């Protein structure tokens, strides 16, 4: 079959001649129709191309939105975790502040450190850099209190973009918070250890028999002396302090009363075990005001001056034992 086109004025004629010599067919097609058909075809091609391109773009945007949805959910979970970490860190920092306050009170320093007190730590850390770092542990009431899931994002003073980069930033912040949390834990552990050591030191200082049991004139010191009852030399195992009868005698250190009663040579006596190897004896008393098993503090009254036992007049005989042996009381008295 052959197609023959002839051009005439105002229209086109399409002639169809069959190969088998059948009837010849022709159509007259107006020129405007051909132009319209061509325009429509071109428009169709352009529309198809536009639809294909637009559909592909929409598909990519849909996938991107799905990705953002996943990232956004991950960021929400990460932010919630950061809020939890911040709350826990706030509590631990409060514990550090309180413990530091207790330690300060124990050592007689200002119990209320100024706001913004810093705790230093050395070494490398997740925040970068080296040398000495300082952690601010100012008053907790200066912290933001909104830590609910609905809290605005500016609670963290930053607003990461809804991309995987933003998620990476949040994860990095989380790691930094963990690093700072570790530093806080180290500071807290250090303060707890310091508190134990301070308490132990204070207990030791309170127990050491370093306080004079009474004020008065020393009539005989520790060591060899001439016996007041004869001319021979004798070893005097303590201090004799002269005072009026009935004057109060106080414990030289904190401890537990282990003996009250009559002791040969010392008369009515009191013995206190202070621990750390120390014991003290208070002799020649006129009366005793403590009982065996009683715990006394440094400075508590334990007896009254007298002249019982081997004595030439009212005075206190004060002996200090260390690990079972007598020592010169003046070496520990302050």
C-alpha positions, 0 to 999 in steps of 0.5 A: 500500500502506498500513501500519497499526499497532495497539497491543495489550497486550504487542505491536504488530500490523503490518497490510499492505493491498495496493492490489489487494485481495489478501490482507491481511497482518499481523504481530505484533511483540513490544514488546521486539523493537521496543525492541531494534531501536531500541536496536540502530539507535541503537547502530549509528549511535553506533558508526558515528559513533565509528568515523568520528571515530576513523578520521579521528583515526587518519589524522591521527595517521598523517600526523603520525607520518609527518611526525615521521619525516621531521623526525626524519630531517632532525634526525638529519642536522642533528645529525650535521652539527653534530657534524662542524662541532663537530669541525672547529671543535675542530681549528681552535681547537686550531690557534689555540691552538698558533699563539698559543703559537708567536707567544708564544714568538717574542716571548718571552712565556709560551709556555703561556697560561692555560686559557680564553684568549680571542681577541677580535673586533669587529663584528656576528655571527650570535650577535647583538649588537655590540661586542667578543666573546670566543671561548673557546679553552681546552684541547682536552682539556676538550671532550667526546670523544663525537662518534660518530653514537650519541652522546647528544643531550645532547652539545649540551647541549640536546634539541630537540623532534621538530618542525619548530620543533626542526629550525629551532633546529638549523639556527639553531645550525648557522648560529651555528656557521658564524659562530663558525667564521668568527671562528675562521678570522679569528683564525687568519689574523690570528695567521698573519699576525702570526707572519709579521711577527714572524718577519720582524721577528726576522730583521731584528733578527738581521741588523742589525749592532747587536752590538759585534764585541768589547769594548775601548777605542775609539782612533779614531771614524768621521769625519775625524781626524788621520792616525796616519802623518802630520799631514794630515787623513783620513777614517776610515770606521769604528771602531778598537777596541784589544785584545790580539792573538788576541782573538776578533772576532764578527759584529755581525749574522747574514748570509753571508760574502762575502769573506775575505782581504787587502784593501789598507789593511785587511790580513787582512779579513772582509766579511759581507752582512747583507741589508736593505742592510747589510754589515760589514767586520772588518779588521787580523785576525791570522787568519780562522775563516770561509769565503766563502759561510758563514752566520753568526749574530749573535755567531759568532766570525769572526776574531782581532785582529791588526795586519795592513795599515796598522796601528800596533798590534793592534786591530780596524777595524770598518766598516758599509756601508748601501746601499753607503755607509759610515755611523757604526757607533755609530748601529746598535751597541747 
